[in-house]
């Protein structure tokens, strides 16, 4: 479900009536559901509603009969085994993908309206438990979803414990949707007396997708994670992240006037979320993930060494690996590499001007030599760390520009060294590497002068 907007919305009901009129056959009881149904009833009542892109439908046909009908009309699109198991098929209508699911808890002998209401009773939250019949335009909102949208509340359908036990991913989704939309999460969800180990029963990729959505769809991913920590869910989900919210200091007050590590991470993620909207989804996720992981080492600083976190940068790298290994699909290899680099170097690169030429050559050789290295993404993540300090939000653009200039200068001048000629002079590998490093250091020192 997308955020509200004042631009002209896509009207799914009219689109389907125009391009797939056969769906209006009364015996199919085809309904617009989910965010498109909410958008429809919001427009009908003069409310500003969501502007979703996806189209979700529900109908009376079982999977096999539904697949045959879609094939008959030449619109059938294959789906995963998991989707089939949930009764979900897909079709392509005038270039748009549409998903259509068999009514849940369906009684084929019941009246159409009763079948629709029974389906809606199985959904996770009330703002998504709305249906609009394609044939008649009649709306069904048995759980007051429109009223809860107006009141800006995320409310479960029925008993939240039952909803979560049916599909544990809903536990995370309730929190994420509340923060994505800026709504109040119903107290009954925040006080669920369920074991967080329920989440362990989920496919790891499903949890990774929900965590990705928290990062990319919430204006303050850190506040969403803080809520999960306060309610006892985050510890079993990601112990490395839970330690970021346990009350430890971010560092000495002169460097971290916000004092709290939790507040520092929240502010850093907010800056990153607000300053990556120009990126495509893959790059935006990479930056946000790097910011999320940049201080994981601080969670393992011994108590007698705080508020200092000496060496937390490189010490944090194994914890970044552990987090990303636990939830495959959270990061591709490029995002993983960026997260590790930002974790290890987010302080060192801020002192670029003070580093010796030999150290700069080492930085280039170990970290920044890749032909397509995402310099700007690295710079944005480092900038978020600087901007995530109380009273220093304006430092973000300055740091981003400086880090980018520094790394581009480093890559330009280190790459000018003629490695081919050195290889001819030093055929033995170790001597060649040493000579190449020395040549790069000399080149960088000369460029500085």
C-alpha positions, 0 to 999 in steps of 0.5 A, spaced: 500 500 500 502 506 498 502 513 501 497 518 500 498 523 494 494 528 491 496 526 484 491 523 479 490 516 481 490 509 477 483 507 477 483 499 478 475 498 477 474 502 471 481 499 468 479 491 469 472 493 467 475 495 460 480 490 459 477 484 462 470 484 462 469 477 463 471 478 470 464 481 471 461 474 470 456 474 477 458 467 478 465 468 479 464 473 485 470 477 483 472 482 488 477 488 488 481 487 495 487 490 499 490 497 497 486 498 491 479 496 494 481 501 500 483 506 495 476 505 491 472 507 498 476 512 500 475 516 493 468 514 494 467 518 500 472 524 498 478 521 503 485 522 501 487 514 500 493 510 498 495 510 491 497 503 490 500 500 483 499 493 484 492 490 483 489 484 487 483 480 486 479 475 490 474 470 487 470 464 488 474 459 483 478 454 486 485 454 483 485 449 478 478 452 475 481 459 475 487 457 472 483 454 466 479 460 465 485 464 465 488 460 460 482 460 456 482 468 456 490 468 454 492 472 460 495 466 465 502 467 468 505 462 472 506 463 479 511 460 484 509 454 488 508 458 494 503 462 491 499 456 488 499 453 495 496 460 498 490 459 492 493 465 488 494 465 481 496 471 476 494 474 469 497 479 465 491 484 463 493 490 458 500 490 460 499 490 468 500 484 472 494 482 476 494 477 482 487 473 484 486 469 490 481 464 491 476 466 497 479 464 504 475 460 508 470 459 503 463 456 503 461 454 496 454 454 498 453 460 502 451 467 498 456 471 495 456 476 500 457 471 506 463 468 502 466 475 501 465 477 508 468 470 510 474 472 506 475 478 509 475 475 516 481 472 514 485 478 513 491 481 517 489 488 518 482 492 517 485 497 512 486 491 508 480 487 509 475 491 504 472 488 498 469 491 492 465 487 487 467 488 480 460 486 477 456 491 481 461 496 485 458 494 491 463 495 497 464 491 503 468 493 509 465 489 515 471 491 520 471 498 519 477 499 515 475 506 512 474 508 519 481 506 521 484 509 515 481 516 517 483 515 524 490 513 522 490 506 526 493 499 524 488 495 527 488 487 526 482 483 524 479 480 530 484 476 535 491 479 533 494 473 536 490 468 532 492 472 526 499 472 527 499 464 529 496 463 522 502 467 519 507 469 523 510 474 518 504 479 520 507 480 526 513 484 523 508 487 518 503 490 523 509 494 525 512 496 518 505 498 516 504 503 522 511 506 521 510 506 513 504 510 513 505 514 520 499 510 523 498 508 530 499 501 532 493 498 536 496 496 543 493 489 542 499 488 537 504 491 542 502 487 548 502 480 544 504 474 549 507 470 543 514 467 543 518 471 538 521 464 536 514 464 532 518 468 527 523 462 526 518 458 523 518 463 517 522 462 510 528 466 512 527 469 505 520 472 507 523 475 513 528 478 509 523 481 504 520 484 510 526 487 513 528 490 506 521 493 506 522 496 513 528 500 510 526 502 504 518 504 505 519 507 512 521 514 513 524 512 520 526 505 519 530 506 526 524 507 530 520 501 527 526 497 529 526 501 536 518 499 537 520 491 535 526 492 541 521 495 546 516 489 545 521 484 545 521 481 538 527 484 535 532 480 540 530 473 537 530 476 530 537 480 530 541 480 536 546 484 533 541 490 532 537 489 538 544 491 542 543 498 538 537 499 542 539 497 549 541 504 552 548 504 551 552 510 549 554 512 542 560 515 544 563 521 548 558 526 548 563 531 545 563 527 539 556 524 540 551 530 543 545 525 542 549 521 547 544 514 546 546 509 540 539 508 539 538 515 537 544 516 533 542 510 529 535 512 528 537 519 526 542 516 521 537 512 518 532 518 517 537 522 514 539 516 509 532 515 508 530 522 506 537 523 502 536 517 497 529 518 494 533 519 487 536 512 487 533 506 484 531 501 489 537 497 489 542 503 490 537 506 496 537 499 499 544 498 499 545 505 502 540 504 508 543 497 509 550 500 510 547 505 515 543 500 519 550 496 520 555 501 520 556 501 528 554 494 530 561 493 533 559 498 538 554 493 541 560 488 543 564 493 547 565 491 554 562 495 559 568 498 562 570 501 556 564 505 554 563 510 553 569 509 548 568 504 543 575 503 540 576 499 534 568 498 533 569 499 526 573 493 524 570 489 530 563 490 527 565 486 520 563 479 523 557 482 526 555 485 519 556 478 516 552 474 521 546 479 520 546 478 513 548 470 513 542 469 518 537 473 513 539 471 506 536 475 501 536 482 505 543 484 501 546 482 494 553 481 494 554 489 492 550 491 498 554 486 503 560 489 500 558 496 501 555 495 508 562 491 510 566 497 507 562 502 511 562 499 517 570 498 517 572 505 514 566 510 516 571 514 521 577 513 517 575 516 511 573 522 515 580 523 516 583 522 509 587 529 509 591 526 515 592 519 512 599 518 510 600 516 502 602 509 504 596 508 508 592 511 502 595 506 497 593 501 502 586 503 502 585 503 495 588 496 494 584 493 499 578 497 499 577 502 493 580 499 487 574 496 483 572 499 477 565 500 478 566 501 486 560 505 488 563 511 491 557 515 491 553 510 495 559 509 500 559 517 501 552 517 502 552 512 508 558 515 511 555 522 511 549 519 514 553 517 520 555 524 521 548 527 520 546 522 525 548 526 531 544 531 535 545 538 531 549 536 526 544 534 521 547 539 516 553 536 516 551 530 511 551 534 505 558 537 506 561 530 508 558 526 502 561 531 498 568 531 501 568 523 502 566 523 494 571 528 492 577 524 496 575 517 494 575 520 486 581 523 487 584 517 490 582 512 485 584 517 479 591 518 482 592 511 484 590 508 478 595 512 474 601 507 476 603 503 470 602 496 473 604 493 466 611 495 466 612 494 473 610 487 472 615 486 467 620 489 471 618 484 477 616 478 475 616 475 482 609 476 485 611 479 492 616 483 489 611 486 484 606 487 489 611 491 493 613 495 488 606 497 485 604 499 492 610 503 493 609 506 486 602 508 488 604 511 495 609 515 491 604 517 486 599 519 491 604 523 495 606 527 489 599 529 487 598 532 494 604 536 493 
